[in-house]
Amino acid sequence: MPTTDAVLTDQLALEIAHLGMVGESSDIGTLHRVTELATRAVPGAAGASSVRWSLGDGGERPEPLASAASHPDLAEAVDRQLARGTGPIFEVVQERRALSSDDILAEARWPEAMADLLRRGVRSFATTPHLNEPVLVTLTLYGVTPRALLPGQQALAALLVAQGTAAVSNSLQYGQVHRTAVQLQEAVESRAIVDQAKGILMHSLGCDADQAFAEMRRISQTRHVKLTALAQRIVGDQGLL
């Protein structure tokens, strides 16, 4: 009989693996799942938030694209920091390294962001970034007591943010491939309907394929109608407009 800890570990491993399944969730859904798992799994974490960032081009700094939090009060604190454009999350993104505070009450950096967290009962935090181009995600863990988040306990947080980043990246790639496939399918169908229409015109006008296509293009341009739409009318026996 496995122990309770082993069962929880097995369940957690399955849930982390499930994050990477393509098409299972939206970006926001993935971020919410990451924050939920982090809050449940990381010792000392009373809450969590995550942000997906744009990487920017050249000298442009990354900008937040989506965010999620385990609690509404944390979501509000994160939104205020993102609206200001300054704070620990921005430093983590700019420097691509983790930042933390063992006791916010004694923290001299980021006074506005720390005041927001203190008003919501937060006394410590740790933020971890993960980059899987073109996706950058940050995960922040919050403790309600000083030194609640020990460095050794944050390895799981790093795993969660890495898997969440991979999930978002996989979804983006899947979406791009799907859109390309749809476009190719539409192109094939358009070509087929145009070829059918050319055959009909060749028979009815007694001309060759090039002449039939030239006539279709002439009508398409003079009547301001797409070639595919014209071909559909011809195949549907609706005439040349």
N, C-alpha and C positions, 0 to 999 in steps of 0.2 A: 504493500500500500504506500503510494508516494506521500510525502509530507505536504502540508498546506502550502509551504513556501515553494516547493517544486511545482505544484499544480499552478500556482500563480505565475511562476516563471514561464512555464509552458504556455499558459494563456497569453501572457504578455508578448512572448516571442511571436505567437501567431498573429496578434493584433498589430505588432510592428511590421511584420511581413506583409500584412494585408494593406498597409499604407501604400505599398509600391504597385498595387494592381491598377493597370491602366483602365481609365474609364469608370472607376468605382466612385469617384467623387469629383466635385469642382475644386478649384484652388482654395476657396473659402472653406469648403468642407474638409479638405486635407489639413489646413491650418488649424481648424477647430479640433480635429482628431488628434493632432500632435499635442496641442495644449492640454487636452483631456488626459491623454496617456501620460504626459509629463507630470501632471498634478497627481495622478494616481500612483505612478511608479517611482518617482524620485524621492527618496527620504528627505524630509524637511521642507519640501515644496508645498506651500498652501495654495498656490495658484500659478498660472503661467500665461504667457501671451506670445504670439508669433507674428512676424511681419514678412511679407514677400516684397522684394525690392526690384526695381529696374536697375540695370547696371550702368545706364547712361552711356553716352558716346563721347570719346575724347575727354575733354575737361569737365564735362557735365557730371555733377554728383548724382549718386543713386537716389531715386525717389521711391517712397512707399506706394505699392500697387494694391495691396490687400492686407488686412490684419484680422486677428482673432484673439479672443481672451477667454479664460475659463470662468470669469466672473464679470458682471456688468461694471463694477467699480474699477476693476483693473482695465477694462476696455476703455473707460472714460479717461483714466490716467494716461494710457498709451495714446489715445486720440489727441489729448492736449499736447503731449510731447511731439507727436508728428506734426501737429498744426504749427507749433513754434519753430520746428525745423532745427532744434538743438536739444542736446541731452545725451545720455549714455548710449542709447540705441544708435544714434547717428555716428557717434565715435566708433562704435563697434563696426559699423558698416564701412566707414571711411578707412579705418586702420586694419580691417579684416582680422581682428583678434578679440578674444573674449575679455569682458570687463565685469567686475563684481564689486559689491560693497558689503562688508560684514556687518556694519551697523550704520544705517541711514541717518540715525540721529546725530552721529559724529562725522557725517560725510560733508566735506567742504565743496566738493565738485557738484555741478549741475543743481544749484539751489532750487530753481523752480520745479524741476522734475522730482527732486527729493521731497519737497514740500507736498506735492500732489500725492506721492506714495505714502508719506507719513499720515496724511489726513485719511487715508484708506486703510490704516492699520498695518502697513508693510514696514518691516524693520531691516530686511536684507534682500539682496537680489543678485542674480548672476545672468549675464547675457552671452549667448554663444552664437557665432555666425557659421554658416556653411554655404559654400559656393559650388554649384554644379551647373556650369554655364549652359544656357544663359540665365539660370535661376539662382538668386541669392535669397536665403531665408535666415532670419534671426529668431532665436528662441530665448525668452527671458523667464527665469524661475523666480518666485517671490516667497520669502519666509516671513513669518509673523513675529519671530524672535531674532535677536542678534546671532550671527554665526550659525544660522539654521542650515545653510547650504555649504557643506564641507566640500573641498576640491575633489576628493575621491568619490563623492556621490554624484558628480556631474558627468561621469563617463556615459551614463545611460541617456542623459539629456543630449549629449553630442550625437549618440546613435540615433535618437529620435529625430533631431533636426536634420541629420544627414539623410535619413530615410524619407522624411517629409519633403525635403528638397528634391530628392530623386523622383518621388511620386509626381510632383508638380512638373518637373522637367520631362518625365515620360509622357504625361498627359499633353503637354505642349507639342511634343514630337508626334504623338499619336494624332492630335488634331490637325497638324500640318500635313501628315501623310494622308489622313482621311480626306481633307479638302482637295489635295492634289488628285487623289483617286476619283473623287466626284467630278472634278474638272475634266479629267481625262475621259471619264465615261460620257459626260455631256458632249465632249468634242467628238467622240466616236459616234454617238447617236446623231449629232448634227451632220456629220459627214455622210452617214447612211441615208438620212432623209434627203439631203441635197443630191446624192447620187440617184435616188429613186426619182426625184423630180426631173433631173436631167434626162433620164431614160424616157419619161413620159413625154417631155418636150421633143426629144429626138424622134419619137414615133409620130407625134401629132404634127410637127413642123417639117419633118423630113430632113433633118439636119444632123450634123455629127455632134459629138460630146462637147467639143470646144465651143461650137456655135451656140449650143443649148445653154452652156454655162455663161457665155457672154451675154445672152439675152436675159438670163436671170439676174445677172449683175446690173445690167442697164435698168431693168424694172425696179430692182432694189434701190438703186441710187436715185432714180427720178421720183419714185413714190415714197422715199424715205421710210422704207420698211426693211427690217433685218432679212438677210438672205435665208436664214433658217425658217423664219416665219413665212416667207414667200414659198419656200419649198414645201412646208406643211400644208399650205393652201392648195398647191398643185397636186400633192399626193392625196389630199382629202377631196379632190375633184371640185374645188371651189373657184377654179379659174386663176387668172393672172392678175387679179384685183380690178 
